[in-house]
Amino acid sequence: MAEIRVCDRPSDGWIRAVRKSLGMSVRQLATRMGVTQQALSQLEAKELGGTVSIKTLRKAAEALNCRLVYALVPNDGGLQGILDKQALMKAKDIVSAVDHTMQLEAQGVGNLQQKIKETAEELAKNPNSKLWE
């Protein structure tokens, strides 16, 4: 899979930034998209407000001779990083609850940190919706 380089949206929005970089006027892009200048100005405002549709963004991209790339990019080093972090949190909850119950019965889980690590590894190997409860 190709590496995705994430960059911040330009302060004016992608459509306006690309349009201006290409030296294209609002009228010219509106014509290429088959919309009015007012509709294009509203589109640029909607992009800034986060209310533009993907379909409309794709149409603008095509009119700018670009392609729209739509992606969800994990914050924590990939999906496995997210999964491992959640599995560790869930394992701590599970092992701590079991340890507490066993201590009430004058028993204990033993090496708590090792048991948490093992439980987290098992949870991460077989992820399911219970991991997120």
C-alpha positions as CSV (number, residue, x, y, z in Angstrom):
1,M,0.0,0.0,0.0
2,A,1.3,3.5,-0.8
3,E,2.3,5.7,2.0
4,I,-0.2,8.5,2.8
5,R,1.3,11.9,3.6
6,V,-1.2,13.9,5.6
7,C,-1.1,17.7,5.5
8,D,-3.4,20.3,6.9
9,R,-6.2,21.8,4.8
10,P,-5.2,25.2,3.4
11,S,-6.8,28.1,5.3
12,D,-8.9,29.0,2.3
13,G,-9.8,25.3,1.6
14,W,-8.6,22.9,-1.0
15,I,-10.9,24.0,-3.8
16,R,-10.0,27.7,-3.6
17,A,-6.2,26.9,-3.0
18,V,-6.0,24.6,-6.1
19,R,-8.1,27.0,-8.2
20,K,-5.9,30.0,-7.3
21,S,-2.7,27.9,-7.8
22,L,-3.9,27.1,-11.3
23,G,-4.7,30.8,-12.0
24,M,-8.4,29.9,-12.5
25,S,-11.1,32.4,-11.7
26,V,-14.4,31.6,-9.8
27,R,-16.2,32.1,-13.1
28,Q,-13.9,29.7,-15.0
29,L,-14.2,26.9,-12.4
30,A,-18.0,27.4,-12.2
31,T,-18.3,27.1,-15.9
32,R,-16.2,23.9,-15.9
33,M,-18.4,22.5,-13.2
34,G,-21.6,23.6,-14.9
35,V,-22.7,25.7,-11.9
36,T,-23.2,29.5,-11.3
37,Q,-20.4,31.6,-9.8
38,Q,-22.7,32.0,-6.7
39,A,-23.0,28.2,-6.4
40,L,-19.2,27.9,-6.6
41,S,-18.7,30.5,-3.9
42,Q,-21.2,28.6,-1.7
43,L,-19.3,25.4,-2.4
44,E,-16.0,26.9,-1.3
45,A,-17.7,28.2,1.9
46,K,-19.3,24.8,2.5
47,E,-15.9,23.2,2.2
48,L,-14.5,25.5,4.9
49,G,-17.5,24.8,7.1
50,G,-17.1,21.0,6.7
51,T,-20.6,20.6,5.1
52,V,-19.6,19.8,1.5
53,S,-20.5,16.4,0.2
54,I,-18.0,13.9,-1.1
55,K,-19.9,13.8,-4.4
56,T,-19.5,17.6,-4.8
57,L,-15.8,17.6,-3.8
58,R,-15.2,14.9,-6.5
59,K,-17.0,17.0,-9.1
60,A,-14.8,20.0,-8.2
61,A,-11.7,17.9,-8.2
62,E,-12.5,16.6,-11.7
63,A,-13.1,20.2,-13.0
64,L,-9.7,21.1,-11.6
65,N,-8.1,18.1,-13.4
66,C,-7.5,16.5,-10.0
67,R,-8.8,13.5,-8.2
68,L,-10.3,13.3,-4.8
69,V,-8.6,11.1,-2.3
70,Y,-10.8,10.1,0.6
71,A,-9.2,8.3,3.5
72,L,-9.4,7.5,7.2
73,V,-5.8,7.7,8.6
74,P,-5.1,6.2,12.0
75,N,-3.6,8.6,14.5
76,D,-1.6,6.0,16.5
77,G,0.8,4.4,14.1
78,G,-1.7,2.3,12.1
79,L,-4.7,0.2,12.9
80,Q,-2.6,-2.3,14.8
81,G,-1.5,0.5,17.2
82,I,-5.1,1.4,17.9
83,L,-6.0,-2.2,18.4
84,D,-3.0,-2.9,20.7
85,K,-3.8,0.2,22.9
86,Q,-7.5,-0.8,23.2
87,A,-6.6,-4.4,24.0
88,L,-4.2,-3.3,26.8
89,M,-6.9,-1.1,28.3
90,K,-9.5,-3.9,28.1
91,A,-7.0,-6.4,29.5
92,K,-6.3,-4.1,32.5
93,D,-10.0,-4.0,33.3
94,I,-10.5,-7.7,33.0
95,V,-7.4,-8.8,34.9
96,S,-8.0,-6.1,37.6
97,A,-11.5,-7.3,38.2
98,V,-10.5,-11.0,38.4
99,D,-7.6,-10.1,40.7
100,H,-9.9,-8.1,43.0
101,T,-12.3,-11.0,43.2
102,M,-9.6,-13.5,43.9
103,Q,-8.1,-11.3,46.6
104,L,-11.4,-11.2,48.4
105,E,-11.1,-15.0,48.5
106,A,-7.5,-14.7,49.8
107,Q,-6.1,-15.7,46.4
108,G,-4.5,-13.6,43.7
109,V,-3.8,-13.6,40.0
110,G,-0.1,-13.6,40.6
111,N,2.1,-11.5,38.3
112,L,-0.5,-8.9,37.5
113,Q,1.5,-7.1,34.8
114,Q,2.4,-10.4,33.0
115,K,-1.2,-11.5,33.1
116,I,-2.3,-8.1,31.6
117,K,0.2,-8.4,28.8
118,E,-0.8,-12.0,28.0
119,T,-4.5,-11.0,28.0
120,A,-3.9,-8.0,25.8
121,E,-2.0,-10.1,23.3
122,E,-4.8,-12.6,23.1
123,L,-7.5,-9.9,22.7
124,A,-5.5,-8.2,20.0
125,K,-5.1,-11.5,18.1
126,N,-8.8,-12.0,17.9
127,P,-10.5,-8.6,17.8
128,N,-14.3,-8.4,18.1
129,S,-16.9,-5.9,19.3
130,K,-16.5,-6.9,22.9
131,L,-13.1,-5.3,22.9
132,W,-14.8,-1.9,22.5
133,E,-17.3,-2.3,25.3
